[in-house]
Amino acid sequence: MLLLHALKRKWLVASGIVFLMSSVTVAYQAATQPPPTLEKQQGGESGAKSDRPPAVDTKALWAEVLKLNQATTEELQKAKLRQLRQDKAKAKAMVELAAKRLDTEDGRKLNYNAITILGRTAHFLKNHDAAERLYERQLEQAQKVKKSAESIIDAYENLIILYFDMKRYDQVIDVCERFLDLKGSEELERVKPFIIERLVQAKAKKGDFDEALRITRGLLELTNNSWYFLRLKGWVEREAEKYPEAIKTFQQVIDKLEAEEGLKAEIKDREKDRARYILSALYLDAGDVESAAKQLQILVNKNPDNATYKNDLGYIWADHDRNLDEAEKLIREALDLDRKEKEKLKAKGEIDDVRENAAYLDSMGWVLYKKKKYKEALEYLKKAAEDEEDGQHLEIWDHLADCYMALGMVPQAVATWEKGLKLEDLSKRDGERRRKITEKLRKAREMLTGDKIPRKID
């Protein structure tokens, strides 16, 4: 299974690219105004730990909620979040109790620290209604109590990410525009390009590609075709399924970065790698497997200790029945690199346990399936699907069902496809996969009703 790195908001400031408030505001306002000649015109596996909260002492539970007020540092807040994520039943009970009391006198005793922790926990648990209320309260406290740029940025960012996860793009746009209207410190101004980026992405997600591209073109004109906004243009083109245009744009991003003199070498290399990684995915979107693999080979050779690049190259080869021995080798190396990295993080106290990457497990199971080693493949695919956080992906469950079918285990395959079809689509590719699964499921059900069970493979 392929991975795609999430872009973090800190890279722009770290790179030394600073946009003045006046420039950003002029660019956004100019880009959002219509042309002068136009008028204005949006299930887990058996045996899994239950998330159902046990009977608890409400008074004692509320006391624990209030203790979150004392998490005054980022490290303490991270530690509390880790603890709550380890005990989902307790976390769920605490979030529900806090949400219930939020607008009462008791709820007003919760400070910014507690509200932030509870909001992120609710978001993690996919209790979106509670997360929305808690994040709104976080924003209120950030503006009225904390009054620091950092807390205000964090609250807005939490709301934007939540609404993206909920696919409520109109609200993403509203929150972005509220942020862009803020007047304040230089720190707030530096973040505004990221907010404009999110606004453009929300418009594209709504299907308003022309408007998204028009805003982006305005920003490009103002910033002398900066690689940052050029990359945003490529993102919108990909979302619009204009793959040839997006490929050309990301090639230009790499060229721009190569010629950029104001960036430190380390930052330049990192951003070029990110652009090349997206370029590989674009080639795959366009059906050019050879070019996609070539980009990943460049990345693997340049970054031999990067597990993601090795996994993705191995998976692409396996999925298209190419270089299966080398693909297996790369994926095994990815699993090993990932395990070693997590062991280091655990030793530092940054994570609580070392858990194998569900996407890499799926890749290993898939390459073994392609090599007709079905029994070995089944163990990896089952482990991938059992991951309650990262294994709930249609592609993983489809692979597991295919493996069950190859082993003659049709009832298990049917049950697996049925569960997979209940999962949310995470990419545009999932739509096509869903159609194929529906057809495979129909044929498998016919086998069961007609007793046409394939011979089990020994």
C-alpha positions as CSV (number, residue, x, y, z in Angstrom):
1,M,0.0,0.0,0.0
2,L,1.3,3.5,-0.9
3,L,2.0,6.2,1.6
4,L,2.0,10.0,1.0
5,H,3.8,12.3,3.4
6,A,1.6,14.9,5.1
7,L,3.0,18.4,4.5
8,K,3.7,20.3,7.7
9,R,3.1,23.9,8.1
10,K,6.5,24.7,9.7
11,W,8.5,24.3,6.5
12,L,7.8,27.8,5.1
13,V,9.1,29.7,8.1
14,A,12.0,27.3,8.5
15,S,13.0,27.8,4.9
16,G,13.4,31.5,5.4
17,I,10.6,32.4,2.9
18,V,8.7,35.3,4.6
19,F,5.7,36.9,3.0
20,L,4.8,40.4,4.1
21,M,1.3,40.9,5.3
22,S,0.5,43.5,2.7
23,S,1.7,41.2,-0.1
24,V,-0.4,38.2,1.1
25,T,-3.5,40.3,1.6
26,V,-3.2,42.0,-1.7
27,A,-2.7,38.7,-3.5
28,Y,-5.6,37.0,-1.8
29,Q,-8.0,40.0,-2.3
30,A,-6.9,40.4,-5.9
31,A,-7.2,36.7,-6.6
32,T,-10.7,36.4,-5.0
33,Q,-12.2,39.4,-6.9
34,P,-13.9,38.5,-10.2
35,P,-12.5,40.0,-13.4
36,P,-13.8,43.5,-14.1
37,T,-16.0,42.3,-17.0
38,L,-17.7,39.6,-14.9
39,E,-20.3,39.8,-12.3
40,K,-19.9,38.1,-8.9
41,Q,-21.1,34.5,-8.7
42,Q,-19.3,26.1,-3.4
43,G,-15.9,-2.7,12.4
44,G,-12.9,-4.4,14.3
45,E,-11.8,-8.0,14.6
46,S,-13.2,-10.4,17.2
47,G,-11.2,-10.2,20.4
48,A,-10.4,-6.5,19.9
49,K,-10.6,-4.2,22.9
50,S,-14.0,-2.6,23.3
51,D,-14.3,1.1,23.2
52,R,-17.5,1.0,25.2
53,P,-16.9,3.0,28.4
54,P,-17.3,1.0,31.6
55,A,-19.4,2.1,34.5
56,V,-17.5,4.9,36.2
57,D,-17.7,7.2,39.2
58,T,-18.7,10.5,37.5
59,K,-17.3,12.6,40.3
60,A,-13.9,10.8,40.0
61,L,-14.0,11.0,36.2
62,W,-14.6,14.8,36.3
63,A,-11.7,15.2,38.8
64,E,-9.5,13.5,36.2
65,V,-10.9,15.9,33.5
66,L,-10.0,18.9,35.6
67,K,-6.5,17.6,36.2
68,L,-5.9,18.2,32.5
69,N,-5.8,21.9,33.4
70,Q,-2.4,21.3,34.9
71,A,-0.8,20.2,31.6
72,T,0.9,23.5,31.1
73,T,3.6,22.5,28.7
74,E,3.6,21.0,25.3
75,E,5.4,17.9,26.6
76,L,2.9,17.4,29.4
77,Q,0.0,17.8,26.9
78,K,1.6,15.2,24.5
79,A,2.0,12.8,27.4
80,K,-1.7,13.2,28.4
81,L,-2.8,12.7,24.8
82,R,-0.7,9.5,24.6
83,Q,-2.3,8.2,27.8
84,L,-5.8,8.9,26.6
85,R,-5.2,7.2,23.2
86,Q,-4.0,4.1,25.0
87,D,-7.3,3.8,27.0
88,K,-10.0,4.6,24.4
89,A,-12.9,3.7,26.7
90,K,-11.8,6.1,29.4
91,A,-11.0,8.8,26.8
92,K,-14.4,8.4,25.3
93,A,-16.1,8.8,28.7
94,M,-14.0,11.9,29.6
95,V,-14.7,13.6,26.2
96,E,-18.5,12.9,26.5
97,L,-18.6,14.2,30.1
98,A,-16.6,17.3,29.2
99,A,-18.9,18.0,26.2
100,K,-22.0,17.5,28.3
101,R,-20.8,20.0,30.9
102,L,-19.0,22.4,28.6
103,D,-21.6,25.2,28.8
104,T,-22.2,24.8,32.6
105,E,-20.5,26.3,35.5
106,D,-18.4,23.2,35.8
107,G,-17.4,23.4,32.1
108,R,-16.1,27.0,32.6
109,K,-13.5,25.6,35.0
110,L,-11.7,23.9,32.1
111,N,-8.8,26.1,30.9
112,Y,-7.1,26.3,27.6
113,N,-4.8,23.3,28.3
114,A,-7.7,20.9,29.2
115,I,-9.9,22.1,26.3
116,T,-7.0,21.6,23.8
117,I,-6.3,18.0,25.0
118,L,-10.0,17.1,25.1
119,G,-10.6,18.6,21.6
120,R,-7.7,16.6,20.1
121,T,-8.8,13.4,21.9
122,A,-12.4,13.9,20.6
123,H,-11.0,14.4,17.1
124,F,-8.9,11.2,17.4
125,L,-11.9,9.3,18.5
126,K,-13.9,10.7,15.6
127,N,-16.4,12.3,17.9
128,H,-16.6,15.2,15.5
129,D,-19.5,17.0,17.2
130,A,-17.6,17.2,20.5
131,A,-14.4,18.1,18.8
132,E,-16.0,21.0,17.0
133,R,-17.5,22.4,20.2
134,L,-14.2,22.0,22.1
135,Y,-12.1,23.5,19.3
136,E,-14.5,26.5,19.2
137,R,-14.0,26.9,22.9
138,Q,-10.3,26.6,22.5
139,L,-10.4,29.4,19.9
140,E,-12.5,31.6,22.3
141,Q,-10.0,31.1,25.1
142,A,-7.0,31.6,22.8
143,Q,-8.4,35.0,21.8
144,K,-9.8,36.2,25.1
145,V,-7.5,34.6,27.7
146,K,-4.2,33.3,26.2
147,K,-4.0,36.1,23.7
148,S,-0.9,34.6,22.1
149,A,-0.3,34.2,18.4
150,E,0.7,30.6,18.9
151,S,-2.5,29.6,20.7
152,I,-4.7,31.4,18.2
153,I,-2.9,29.7,15.3
154,D,-3.2,26.3,17.0
155,A,-7.0,26.7,17.6
156,Y,-7.7,27.8,14.0
157,E,-5.5,25.0,12.6
158,N,-7.4,22.4,14.7
159,L,-10.8,23.7,13.3
160,I,-9.5,23.7,9.7
161,I,-8.2,20.1,10.0
162,L,-11.4,18.9,11.6
163,Y,-13.6,20.4,8.9
164,F,-11.3,18.9,6.2
165,D,-11.7,15.5,7.9
166,M,-15.5,16.0,8.0
167,K,-15.4,17.1,4.3
168,R,-17.2,20.3,5.4
169,Y,-15.4,22.5,2.9
170,D,-17.6,25.5,3.2
171,Q,-16.7,25.7,6.9
172,V,-13.0,25.3,6.0
173,I,-13.3,28.3,3.8
174,D,-15.2,30.3,6.4
175,V,-12.5,29.6,9.1
176,C,-9.7,30.4,6.7
177,E,-11.3,33.8,5.8
178,R,-11.8,34.5,9.5
179,F,-8.1,34.0,10.0
180,L,-7.1,36.1,7.1
181,D,-9.1,39.0,8.5
182,L,-7.0,38.9,11.7
183,K,-4.7,41.8,12.4
184,G,-1.8,41.1,14.8
185,S,1.7,40.0,15.2
186,E,4.3,39.0,12.6
187,E,3.8,35.4,13.6
188,L,0.2,35.5,12.5
189,E,1.2,37.1,9.2
190,R,3.8,34.4,8.5
191,V,1.1,31.7,8.8
192,K,-1.3,33.4,6.4
193,P,0.2,31.8,3.2
194,F,-0.6,28.4,4.8
195,I,-4.1,29.5,5.4
196,I,-4.5,30.7,1.9
197,E,-3.2,27.3,0.7
198,R,-5.9,25.5,2.8
199,L,-8.6,27.8,1.4
200,V,-7.6,27.0,-2.1
201,Q,-7.5,23.3,-1.3
202,A,-11.0,23.5,0.2
203,K,-12.3,25.3,-3.0
204,A,-10.8,22.5,-5.1
205,K,-12.3,19.8,-2.9
206,K,-15.7,21.4,-3.6
207,G,-15.0,21.1,-7.3
208,D,-14.5,24.8,-7.8
209,F,-11.3,24.3,-9.7
210,D,-11.4,27.4,-11.8
211,E,-11.7,29.6,-8.7
212,A,-8.9,27.7,-6.9
213,L,-6.6,28.0,-9.9
214,R,-7.5,31.7,-10.3
215,I,-6.5,32.5,-6.7
216,T,-3.3,30.5,-7.2
217,R,-2.4,32.3,-10.4
218,G,-2.8,35.6,-8.6
219,L,-0.5,34.5,-5.8
220,L,2.1,33.2,-8.4
221,E,2.1,36.6,-10.2
222,L,2.7,38.4,-6.9
223,T,5.5,36.1,-5.7
224,N,7.3,35.8,-9.0
225,N,6.2,32.2,-9.6
226,S,7.4,31.0,-6.2
227,W,7.9,27.2,-6.0
228,Y,5.6,27.2,-2.9
229,F,2.5,28.5,-4.8
230,L,3.6,26.6,-8.0
231,R,3.3,23.4,-5.9
232,L,-0.1,24.5,-4.8
233,K,-1.1,24.9,-8.5
234,G,0.1,21.4,-9.2
235,W,-2.0,20.1,-6.2
236,V,-5.1,21.7,-7.6
237,E,-4.4,20.3,-11.1
238,R,-4.1,16.8,-9.6
239,E,-7.4,17.2,-7.7
240,A,-9.0,18.3,-11.0
241,E,-7.5,15.1,-12.6
242,K,-5.5,17.2,-15.0
243,Y,-2.6,14.8,-14.7
244,P,-0.4,15.9,-17.6
245,E,-0.6,19.5,-16.4
246,A,0.1,18.5,-12.8
247,I,3.1,16.5,-13.9
248,K,4.5,19.4,-15.9
249,T,3.9,21.7,-12.9
250,F,5.7,19.5,-10.4
251,Q,8.6,19.1,-12.8
252,Q,8.8,22.9,-12.8
253,V,8.7,22.9,-9.0
254,I,11.8,20.7,-8.9
255,D,13.5,22.9,-11.4
256,K,12.6,26.0,-9.4
257,L,13.9,24.5,-6.2
258,E,17.2,23.5,-7.9
259,A,17.7,27.1,-9.0
260,E,16.6,28.6,-5.7
261,E,19.6,30.4,-4.1
262,G,17.9,31.5,-0.9
263,L,17.3,28.1,0.6
264,K,19.7,26.1,2.7
265,A,20.9,22.9,1.0
266,E,19.2,20.6,3.5
267,I,15.8,22.3,3.1
268,K,16.2,22.4,-0.7
269,D,16.9,18.7,-0.8
270,R,14.0,17.9,1.4
271,E,11.5,19.9,-0.6
272,K,12.8,18.5,-3.9
273,D,12.3,15.0,-2.5
274,R,8.7,15.9,-1.5
275,A,8.0,17.2,-5.0
276,R,9.5,14.2,-6.6
277,Y,7.5,11.9,-4.4
278,I,4.3,13.6,-5.4
279,L,5.5,13.4,-9.0
280,S,5.8,9.7,-8.8
281,A,2.2,9.5,-7.6
282,L,1.1,11.7,-10.5
283,Y,2.7,9.4,-13.0
284,L,0.9,6.5,-11.4
285,D,-2.4,8.4,-11.6
286,A,-1.7,8.9,-15.3
287,G,-1.0,5.2,-15.8
288,D,2.7,5.6,-16.4
289,V,4.1,3.0,-14.1
290,E,7.6,3.1,-15.5
291,S,8.0,6.8,-14.8
292,A,6.4,6.5,-11.4
293,A,8.9,3.7,-10.5
294,K,11.8,5.8,-11.9
295,Q,11.1,8.7,-9.7
296,L,11.0,6.4,-6.6
297,Q,14.2,4.7,-7.7
298,I,15.9,8.2,-7.6
299,L,14.5,8.8,-4.1
300,V,15.6,5.3,-2.9
301,N,19.1,5.7,-4.2
302,K,19.4,9.2,-2.6
303,N,17.7,8.2,0.7
304,P,18.6,4.5,1.3
305,D,17.3,4.7,4.9
306,N,13.8,6.0,4.0
307,A,11.2,3.3,4.6
308,T,8.4,5.0,2.7
309,Y,10.3,5.3,-0.6
310,K,11.3,1.6,-0.4
311,N,7.8,0.5,0.5
312,D,6.2,2.4,-2.3
313,L,8.6,1.3,-5.0
314,G,8.3,-2.3,-3.9
315,Y,4.5,-2.0,-3.8
316,I,4.3,-0.5,-7.3
317,W,6.4,-3.2,-8.7
318,A,4.4,-5.9,-6.9
319,D,1.0,-4.5,-7.9
320,H,2.0,-4.5,-11.5
321,D,3.8,-7.9,-11.4
322,R,7.3,-6.5,-12.0
323,N,10.6,-7.3,-10.3
324,L,8.8,-9.4,-7.6
325,D,12.0,-10.6,-5.8
326,E,13.4,-7.1,-5.7
327,A,10.0,-5.7,-4.6
328,E,9.9,-8.2,-1.7
329,K,13.5,-7.2,-0.6
330,L,12.6,-3.5,-0.6
331,I,9.4,-4.0,1.4
332,R,11.2,-6.2,4.0
333,E,13.8,-3.5,4.3
334,A,11.1,-0.9,4.8
335,L,9.5,-2.9,7.6
336,D,12.9,-3.3,9.3
337,L,13.8,0.4,9.0
338,D,10.3,1.4,10.3
339,R,10.7,-0.9,13.3
340,K,14.2,0.4,14.2
341,E,13.0,4.0,14.0
342,K,10.0,3.3,16.2
343,E,12.3,1.5,18.7
344,K,14.3,4.7,18.9
345,L,11.2,6.8,19.5
346,K,10.0,4.4,22.2
347,A,13.4,4.7,23.9
348,K,13.0,8.5,23.9
349,G,9.5,8.1,25.4
350,E,7.9,9.7,22.3
351,I,5.7,6.6,21.6
352,D,4.4,3.9,23.9
353,D,4.8,0.8,21.8
354,V,6.4,-0.4,18.6
355,R,3.6,-1.3,16.1
356,E,4.3,-2.5,12.6
357,N,3.2,-0.1,9.8
358,A,-0.1,-1.4,8.4
359,A,0.7,-0.1,4.9
360,Y,4.0,-1.9,4.9
361,L,2.4,-5.1,6.2
362,D,-0.1,-4.9,3.4
363,S,2.7,-4.4,0.8
364,M,4.5,-7.5,2.1
365,G,1.3,-9.5,2.0
366,W,0.6,-8.3,-1.5
367,V,4.0,-9.1,-2.9
368,L,3.8,-12.6,-1.4
369,Y,0.3,-13.0,-2.9
370,K,1.7,-12.1,-6.3
371,K,4.4,-14.7,-5.8
372,K,1.5,-17.2,-5.0
373,K,2.7,-17.7,-1.4
374,Y,-0.8,-17.4,-0.2
375,K,-0.5,-18.8,3.3
376,E,2.5,-16.5,4.1
377,A,0.6,-13.6,2.5
378,L,-2.5,-14.2,4.6
379,E,-0.6,-13.6,7.9
380,Y,0.7,-10.2,6.8
381,L,-2.6,-9.1,5.4
382,K,-4.5,-10.1,8.5
383,K,-2.1,-8.2,10.7
384,A,-2.5,-5.1,8.5
385,A,-6.3,-5.3,8.6
386,E,-6.3,-5.8,12.4
387,D,-4.7,-2.3,12.9
388,E,-7.7,-0.4,14.2
389,E,-6.2,3.0,13.2
390,D,-4.2,2.6,10.0
391,G,-5.6,-0.7,8.7
392,Q,-9.1,0.4,8.0
393,H,-8.6,1.0,4.3
394,L,-10.5,-0.5,1.5
395,E,-7.4,-1.5,-0.4
396,I,-6.0,-3.5,2.6
397,W,-9.3,-5.4,3.0
398,D,-9.6,-6.0,-0.7
399,H,-6.1,-7.6,-0.7
400,L,-7.1,-9.8,2.3
401,A,-10.3,-10.9,0.6
402,D,-8.3,-11.8,-2.6
403,C,-6.0,-13.9,-0.5
404,Y,-8.9,-15.7,1.2
405,M,-10.3,-16.5,-2.3
406,A,-6.9,-17.8,-3.5
407,L,-7.0,-20.2,-0.5
408,G,-10.5,-21.3,-1.2
409,M,-11.9,-19.6,1.9
410,V,-14.9,-18.0,0.1
411,P,-17.1,-17.3,3.2
412,Q,-14.1,-15.4,4.8
413,A,-13.6,-13.5,1.5
414,V,-17.2,-12.5,1.3
415,A,-17.2,-11.3,4.9
416,T,-14.0,-9.3,4.4
417,W,-15.3,-7.6,1.2
418,E,-18.5,-6.8,2.9
419,K,-16.7,-5.1,5.8
420,G,-14.3,-3.4,3.4
421,L,-17.2,-1.8,1.5
422,K,-18.3,-0.1,4.8
423,L,-15.0,1.7,5.1
424,E,-14.7,5.3,3.9
425,D,-12.9,6.1,0.6
426,L,-9.6,7.7,1.3
427,S,-8.6,8.5,-2.3
428,K,-10.1,8.8,-5.7
429,R,-8.7,5.4,-6.6
430,D,-11.0,3.9,-4.0
431,G,-14.0,4.7,-6.1
432,E,-12.8,2.5,-8.9
433,R,-11.7,-0.2,-6.4
434,R,-15.1,-0.2,-4.8
435,R,-16.7,-0.9,-8.2
436,K,-14.4,-3.8,-8.8
437,I,-15.0,-5.2,-5.3
438,T,-18.7,-5.1,-5.8
439,E,-18.4,-7.3,-8.9
440,K,-16.0,-9.7,-7.1
441,L,-18.3,-9.9,-4.2
442,R,-21.3,-10.7,-6.4
443,K,-19.4,-13.6,-8.0
444,A,-18.2,-14.9,-4.6
445,R,-21.7,-14.9,-3.3
446,E,-22.8,-16.9,-6.4
447,M,-20.1,-19.4,-5.5
448,L,-21.6,-19.9,-2.1
449,T,-25.2,-20.2,-3.2
450,G,-24.2,-22.5,-6.1
451,D,-21.6,-24.5,-4.0
452,K,-19.0,-23.6,-6.6
453,I,-16.2,-23.3,-4.0
454,P,-12.7,-23.3,-5.6
455,R,-10.3,-26.0,-4.4
456,K,-8.3,-24.9,-1.4
457,I,-4.6,-24.3,-2.2
458,D,-2.3,-26.4,-0.1
